[in-house]
Amino acid sequence: MNTNLDKEIWQRFKGGDEKAFAYIFDVYFDQLVDYGRRFTKDKQLIKDAVQDLFLELARRREKLSVVDNIVAYLLKSVRLRIFRMLEKANNSGTDDYQIKLEEFYMQFGTVEEKEDLEHKINHISTALNELPARQKEVLYLKFYKNLSNLEISEVMDLKYQSVGNTIQKALNKLRDTLGESSQMLLLHFFKTAKF
């Protein structure tokens, strides 16, 4: 990627631009998960590491340093996070983890992984379709069409506060249905789904 473009996107993200953060998430989430699979086969640990990284980025965005190459920064960050998590699991006395930093797995997508992802997507689709029509429409406009709450209130002729409340109710219901660990997968689904 162009260094100047990376700098601009990173600066916009640090300044609070949600679209810049969404762009970084969309472009790099799967790459980071794939990179994590090179160090461990524990899918949950990898997912937790990547999700934690994005949550920390969002929380600390104003304090982050200038970045010339986003992918390099994120790969280094997730690598360190995975190593720390593996080390912690290894020190907890479980035999399931052995840190072998000299190993790097070269694995490629398996049929099982594709079936697992397909199952998760179907589960999310079912949960979404169980929402009331108004909640589905607000989520569609917010996450698929990238409209602001003000724009959604104008499109749907709702009060501004009602839009935020409806989004929150819908996300809470989805979290209850899908489980807390599905939050980042759900966000990723909204960004990539074809409604």
ZADO-1210 file (C-alpha; in nm, 4 decimals, padded with zeros to 6 digits):
<atoms>
<atom x="00.0000" y="00.0000" z="00.0000" code="MET" pos="1"/>
<atom x="00.1042" y="00.3566" z="-00.0637" code="ASN" pos="2"/>
<atom x="00.2826" y="00.5020" z="00.2415" code="THR" pos="3"/>
<atom x="00.1130" y="00.8417" z="00.2011" code="ASN" pos="4"/>
<atom x="-00.2292" y="00.6772" z="00.1850" code="LEU" pos="5"/>
<atom x="-00.1493" y="00.4702" z="00.4953" code="ASP" pos="6"/>
<atom x="-00.0445" y="00.7859" z="00.6811" code="LYS" pos="7"/>
<atom x="-00.3622" y="00.9659" z="00.5782" code="GLU" pos="8"/>
<atom x="-00.5912" y="00.6762" z="00.6785" code="ILE" pos="9"/>
<atom x="-00.4094" y="00.6355" z="01.0103" code="TRP" pos="10"/>
<atom x="-00.4317" y="01.0082" z="01.0865" code="GLN" pos="11"/>
<atom x="-00.8034" y="01.0095" z="01.0068" code="ARG" pos="12"/>
<atom x="-00.8505" y="00.7059" z="01.2315" code="PHE" pos="13"/>
<atom x="-00.6566" y="00.8736" z="01.5140" code="LYS" pos="14"/>
<atom x="-00.8766" y="01.1808" z="01.4676" code="GLY" pos="15"/>
<atom x="-01.1912" y="00.9756" z="01.5286" code="GLY" pos="16"/>
<atom x="-01.3034" y="00.9046" z="01.1721" code="ASP" pos="17"/>
<atom x="-01.5203" y="00.5917" z="01.2051" code="GLU" pos="18"/>
<atom x="-01.4969" y="00.5163" z="00.8331" code="LYS" pos="19"/>
<atom x="-01.1172" y="00.5067" z="00.8552" code="ALA" pos="20"/>
<atom x="-01.1416" y="00.2614" z="01.1449" code="PHE" pos="21"/>
<atom x="-01.3964" y="00.0516" z="00.9533" code="ALA" pos="22"/>
<atom x="-01.1637" y="00.0528" z="00.6520" code="TYR" pos="23"/>
<atom x="-00.8687" y="-00.0665" z="00.8626" code="ILE" pos="24"/>
<atom x="-01.0875" y="-00.3356" z="01.0182" code="PHE" pos="25"/>
<atom x="-01.2263" y="-00.4532" z="00.6827" code="ASP" pos="26"/>
<atom x="-00.8945" y="-00.4622" z="00.5028" code="VAL" pos="27"/>
<atom x="-00.6824" y="-00.6195" z="00.7756" code="TYR" pos="28"/>
<atom x="-00.9038" y="-00.8339" z="01.0029" code="PHE" pos="29"/>
<atom x="-00.8857" y="-01.1517" z="00.7926" code="ASP" pos="30"/>
<atom x="-00.5178" y="-01.0948" z="00.7186" code="GLN" pos="31"/>
<atom x="-00.4418" y="-01.0778" z="01.0908" code="LEU" pos="32"/>
<atom x="-00.6403" y="-01.3934" z="01.1653" code="VAL" pos="33"/>
<atom x="-00.4596" y="-01.5714" z="00.8835" code="ASP" pos="34"/>
<atom x="-00.1227" y="-01.4535" z="01.0152" code="TYR" pos="35"/>
<atom x="-00.2143" y="-01.5721" z="01.3642" code="GLY" pos="36"/>
<atom x="-00.2843" y="-01.9203" z="01.2276" code="ARG" pos="37"/>
<atom x="00.0826" y="-01.9392" z="01.1387" code="ARG" pos="38"/>
<atom x="00.1742" y="-01.9486" z="01.5098" code="PHE" pos="39"/>
<atom x="-00.1002" y="-02.1563" z="01.6695" code="THR" pos="40"/>
<atom x="-00.3934" y="-02.3725" z="01.5727" code="LYS" pos="41"/>
<atom x="-00.6061" y="-02.2358" z="01.8575" code="ASP" pos="42"/>
<atom x="-00.8707" y="-02.0470" z="01.6580" code="LYS" pos="43"/>
<atom x="-01.0302" y="-01.8899" z="01.9639" code="GLN" pos="44"/>
<atom x="-00.6986" y="-01.7567" z="02.0935" code="LEU" pos="45"/>
<atom x="-00.6261" y="-01.6023" z="01.7523" code="ILE" pos="46"/>
<atom x="-00.9711" y="-01.4481" z="01.7267" code="LYS" pos="47"/>
<atom x="-00.9439" y="-01.3121" z="02.0800" code="ASP" pos="48"/>
<atom x="-00.6017" y="-01.1627" z="02.0037" code="ALA" pos="49"/>
<atom x="-00.7230" y="-00.9887" z="01.6869" code="VAL" pos="50"/>
<atom x="-01.0441" y="-00.8643" z="01.8498" code="GLN" pos="51"/>
<atom x="-00.8509" y="-00.7381" z="02.1529" code="ASP" pos="52"/>
<atom x="-00.6131" y="-00.5554" z="01.9214" code="LEU" pos="53"/>
<atom x="-00.8947" y="-00.3728" z="01.7413" code="PHE" pos="54"/>
<atom x="-01.0685" y="-00.2900" z="02.0686" code="LEU" pos="55"/>
<atom x="-00.7437" y="-00.1484" z="02.2086" code="GLU" pos="56"/>
<atom x="-00.6844" y="00.0510" z="01.8893" code="LEU" pos="57"/>
<atom x="-01.0302" y="00.2039" z="01.9200" code="ALA" pos="58"/>
<atom x="-00.9791" y="00.2797" z="02.2891" code="ARG" pos="59"/>
<atom x="-00.6308" y="00.4307" z="02.2572" code="ARG" pos="60"/>
<atom x="-00.6481" y="00.5813" z="01.9080" code="ARG" pos="61"/>
<atom x="-00.5557" y="00.9343" z="02.0154" code="GLU" pos="62"/>
<atom x="-00.2438" y="00.8145" z="02.1981" code="LYS" pos="63"/>
<atom x="-00.1096" y="00.5968" z="01.9160" code="LEU" pos="64"/>
<atom x="00.2032" y="00.6993" z="01.7332" code="SER" pos="65"/>
<atom x="00.2251" y="00.7910" z="01.3650" code="VAL" pos="66"/>
<atom x="00.2256" y="00.4855" z="01.1400" code="VAL" pos="67"/>
<atom x="00.3748" y="00.4746" z="00.7905" code="ASP" pos="68"/>
<atom x="00.2696" y="00.1158" z="00.7129" code="ASN" pos="69"/>
<atom x="-00.0569" y="-00.0004" z="00.8680" code="ILE" pos="70"/>
<atom x="-00.0237" y="-00.3687" z="00.7831" code="VAL" pos="71"/>
<atom x="00.3259" y="-00.3894" z="00.9290" code="ALA" pos="72"/>
<atom x="00.2129" y="-00.2184" z="01.2496" code="TYR" pos="73"/>
<atom x="-00.0907" y="-00.4468" z="01.2869" code="LEU" pos="74"/>
<atom x="00.1019" y="-00.7662" z="01.2087" code="LEU" pos="75"/>
<atom x="00.3646" y="-00.6819" z="01.4676" code="LYS" pos="76"/>
<atom x="00.1005" y="-00.5933" z="01.7251" code="SER" pos="77"/>
<atom x="-00.1034" y="-00.9082" z="01.6761" code="VAL" pos="78"/>
<atom x="00.2088" y="-01.1246" z="01.6733" code="ARG" pos="79"/>
<atom x="00.3209" y="-00.9867" z="02.0102" code="LEU" pos="80"/>
<atom x="-00.0296" y="-01.0247" z="02.1505" code="ARG" pos="81"/>
<atom x="-00.0532" y="-01.3884" z="02.0368" code="ILE" pos="82"/>
<atom x="00.2886" y="-01.4678" z="02.1819" code="PHE" pos="83"/>
<atom x="00.1889" y="-01.3138" z="02.5154" code="ARG" pos="84"/>
<atom x="-00.1354" y="-01.5101" z="02.5203" code="MET" pos="85"/>
<atom x="00.0436" y="-01.8346" z="02.4306" code="LEU" pos="86"/>
<atom x="00.3047" y="-01.7708" z="02.6965" code="GLU" pos="87"/>
<atom x="00.0343" y="-01.7067" z="02.9553" code="LYS" pos="88"/>
<atom x="-00.1473" y="-02.0273" z="02.8568" code="ALA" pos="89"/>
<atom x="00.1814" y="-02.2176" z="02.8651" code="ASN" pos="90"/>
<atom x="00.2636" y="-02.0845" z="03.2136" code="ASN" pos="91"/>
<atom x="-00.0818" y="-02.1823" z="03.3400" code="SER" pos="92"/>
<atom x="00.0335" y="-02.5439" z="03.3399" code="GLY" pos="93"/>
<atom x="-00.1778" y="-02.6718" z="03.0528" code="THR" pos="94"/>
<atom x="-00.0025" y="-02.9166" z="02.8247" code="ASP" pos="95"/>
<atom x="-00.2078" y="-02.8051" z="02.5272" code="ASP" pos="96"/>
<atom x="00.0269" y="-02.5128" z="02.4604" code="TYR" pos="97"/>
<atom x="00.3889" y="-02.5343" z="02.3708" code="GLN" pos="98"/>
<atom x="00.5460" y="-02.2212" z="02.2426" code="ILE" pos="99"/>
<atom x="00.7711" y="-02.2911" z="01.9516" code="LYS" pos="100"/>
<atom x="00.8623" y="-01.9517" z="01.8211" code="LEU" pos="101"/>
<atom x="01.0912" y="-02.1078" z="01.5658" code="GLU" pos="102"/>
<atom x="00.7899" y="-02.2685" z="01.3974" code="GLU" pos="103"/>
<atom x="00.5721" y="-02.0991" z="01.1446" code="PHE" pos="104"/>
<atom x="00.2838" y="-02.2988" z="00.9990" code="TYR" pos="105"/>
<atom x="00.2169" y="-02.2786" z="00.6308" code="MET" pos="106"/>
<atom x="-00.1442" y="-02.3855" z="00.6204" code="GLN" pos="107"/>
<atom x="-00.4177" y="-02.2961" z="00.3826" code="PHE" pos="108"/>
<atom x="-00.7959" y="-02.2847" z="00.4157" code="GLY" pos="109"/>
<atom x="-00.9542" y="-02.6214" z="00.4724" code="THR" pos="110"/>
<atom x="-01.3005" y="-02.7443" z="00.3875" code="VAL" pos="111"/>
<atom x="-01.3796" y="-02.7562" z="00.7604" code="GLU" pos="112"/>
<atom x="-01.2908" y="-02.3869" z="00.8048" code="GLU" pos="113"/>
<atom x="-01.5124" y="-02.2880" z="00.5125" code="LYS" pos="114"/>
<atom x="-01.8001" y="-02.4966" z="00.6494" code="GLU" pos="115"/>
<atom x="-01.7503" y="-02.3421" z="00.9955" code="ASP" pos="116"/>
<atom x="-01.7634" y="-01.9899" z="00.8494" code="LEU" pos="117"/>
<atom x="-02.0707" y="-02.0778" z="00.6439" code="GLU" pos="118"/>
<atom x="-02.2400" y="-02.2110" z="00.9586" code="HIS" pos="119"/>
<atom x="-02.1595" y="-01.8894" z="01.1491" code="LYS" pos="120"/>
<atom x="-02.2915" y="-01.6720" z="00.8669" code="ILE" pos="121"/>
<atom x="-02.6144" y="-01.8735" z="00.8543" code="ASN" pos="122"/>
<atom x="-02.6480" y="-01.8387" z="01.2323" code="HIS" pos="123"/>
<atom x="-02.6021" y="-01.4598" z="01.2093" code="ILE" pos="124"/>
<atom x="-02.8501" y="-01.4343" z="00.9189" code="SER" pos="125"/>
<atom x="-03.1108" y="-01.6266" z="01.1180" code="THR" pos="126"/>
<atom x="-03.0587" y="-01.4036" z="01.4229" code="ALA" pos="127"/>
<atom x="-03.0857" y="-01.0894" z="01.2084" code="LEU" pos="128"/>
<atom x="-03.4086" y="-01.2070" z="01.0476" code="ASN" pos="129"/>
<atom x="-03.5615" y="-01.2608" z="01.3924" code="GLU" pos="130"/>
<atom x="-03.5263" y="-00.8890" z="01.4691" code="LEU" pos="131"/>
<atom x="-03.8230" y="-00.6531" z="01.4222" code="PRO" pos="132"/>
<atom x="-03.8354" y="-00.4849" z="01.0809" code="ALA" pos="133"/>
<atom x="-03.7396" y="-00.1402" z="01.2163" code="ARG" pos="134"/>
<atom x="-03.4271" y="-00.2777" z="01.3874" code="GLN" pos="135"/>
<atom x="-03.3235" y="-00.4631" z="01.0715" code="LYS" pos="136"/>
<atom x="-03.3660" y="-00.1502" z="00.8611" code="GLU" pos="137"/>
<atom x="-03.1664" y="00.0664" z="01.1029" code="VAL" pos="138"/>
<atom x="-02.8816" y="-00.1888" z="01.1080" code="LEU" pos="139"/>
<atom x="-02.8880" y="-00.2089" z="00.7293" code="TYR" pos="140"/>
<atom x="-02.8662" y="00.1676" z="00.6919" code="LEU" pos="141"/>
<atom x="-02.5994" y="00.2012" z="00.9626" code="LYS" pos="142"/>
<atom x="-02.3636" y="-00.0818" z="00.8740" code="PHE" pos="143"/>
<atom x="-02.4274" y="-00.1579" z="00.5094" code="TYR" pos="144"/>
<atom x="-02.5011" y="00.1895" z="00.3779" code="LYS" pos="145"/>
<atom x="-02.2704" y="00.3637" z="00.6299" code="ASN" pos="146"/>
<atom x="-02.5252" y="00.6323" z="00.7142" code="LEU" pos="147"/>
<atom x="-02.4849" y="00.8425" z="01.0266" code="SER" pos="148"/>
<atom x="-02.7535" y="00.8329" z="01.2941" code="ASN" pos="149"/>
<atom x="-02.8717" y="01.1757" z="01.1788" code="LEU" pos="150"/>
<atom x="-02.9025" y="01.0548" z="00.8188" code="GLU" pos="151"/>
<atom x="-03.0905" y="00.7441" z="00.9337" code="ILE" pos="152"/>
<atom x="-03.3303" y="00.9598" z="01.1363" code="SER" pos="153"/>
<atom x="-03.4009" y="01.1623" z="00.8216" code="GLU" pos="154"/>
<atom x="-03.4454" y="00.8556" z="00.5984" code="VAL" pos="155"/>
<atom x="-03.6741" y="00.6724" z="00.8420" code="MET" pos="156"/>
<atom x="-03.8429" y="00.9845" z="00.9833" code="ASP" pos="157"/>
<atom x="-03.7379" y="00.8975" z="01.3384" code="LEU" pos="158"/>
<atom x="-03.6084" y="01.1120" z="01.6209" code="LYS" pos="159"/>
<atom x="-03.2290" y="01.1172" z="01.6389" code="TYR" pos="160"/>
<atom x="-03.2271" y="00.9559" z="01.9866" code="GLN" pos="161"/>
<atom x="-03.4628" y="00.6799" z="01.8654" code="SER" pos="162"/>
<atom x="-03.2079" y="00.5749" z="01.6037" code="VAL" pos="163"/>
<atom x="-02.9345" y="00.5251" z="01.8628" code="GLY" pos="164"/>
<atom x="-03.1737" y="00.3425" z="02.0945" code="ASN" pos="165"/>
<atom x="-03.2924" y="00.1139" z="01.8126" code="THR" pos="166"/>
<atom x="-02.9367" y="00.0296" z="01.7123" code="ILE" pos="167"/>
<atom x="-02.8463" y="-00.0481" z="02.0730" code="GLN" pos="168"/>
<atom x="-03.1552" y="-00.2658" z="02.1244" code="LYS" pos="169"/>
<atom x="-03.0847" y="-00.4585" z="01.8039" code="ALA" pos="170"/>
<atom x="-02.7175" y="-00.5154" z="01.8909" code="LEU" pos="171"/>
<atom x="-02.8077" y="-00.6218" z="02.2458" code="ASN" pos="172"/>
<atom x="-03.0610" y="-00.8712" z="02.1131" code="LYS" pos="173"/>
<atom x="-02.8062" y="-01.0069" z="01.8638" code="LEU" pos="174"/>
<atom x="-02.5455" y="-01.0359" z="02.1406" code="ARG" pos="175"/>
<atom x="-02.7946" y="-01.2248" z="02.3563" code="ASP" pos="176"/>
<atom x="-02.8809" y="-01.4574" z="02.0693" code="THR" pos="177"/>
<atom x="-02.5308" y="-01.5076" z="01.9312" code="LEU" pos="178"/>
<atom x="-02.3192" y="-01.4717" z="02.2438" code="GLY" pos="179"/>
<atom x="-02.0703" y="-01.2068" z="02.3548" code="GLU" pos="180"/>
<atom x="-01.7805" y="-01.3523" z="02.1540" code="SER" pos="181"/>
<atom x="-01.9643" y="-01.2860" z="01.8274" code="SER" pos="182"/>
<atom x="-01.9374" y="-00.9061" z="01.8488" code="GLN" pos="183"/>
<atom x="-01.6432" y="-00.8619" z="01.6094" code="MET" pos="184"/>
<atom x="-01.7659" y="-01.1363" z="01.3759" code="LEU" pos="185"/>
<atom x="-02.1006" y="-00.9574" z="01.3643" code="LEU" pos="186"/>
<atom x="-01.9342" y="-00.6256" z="01.2795" code="LEU" pos="187"/>
<atom x="-01.7321" y="-00.7983" z="01.0087" code="HIS" pos="188"/>
<atom x="-02.0533" y="-00.9586" z="00.8763" code="PHE" pos="189"/>
<atom x="-02.2209" y="-00.6188" z="00.8500" code="PHE" pos="190"/>
<atom x="-01.9253" y="-00.4773" z="00.6589" code="LYS" pos="191"/>
<atom x="-01.9032" y="-00.7654" z="00.4088" code="THR" pos="192"/>
<atom x="-02.2606" y="-00.8944" z="00.3741" code="ALA" pos="193"/>
<atom x="-02.4659" y="-00.8435" z="00.0634" code="LYS" pos="194"/>
<atom x="-02.8130" y="-00.7532" z="00.1904" code="PHE" pos="195"/>
</atoms>
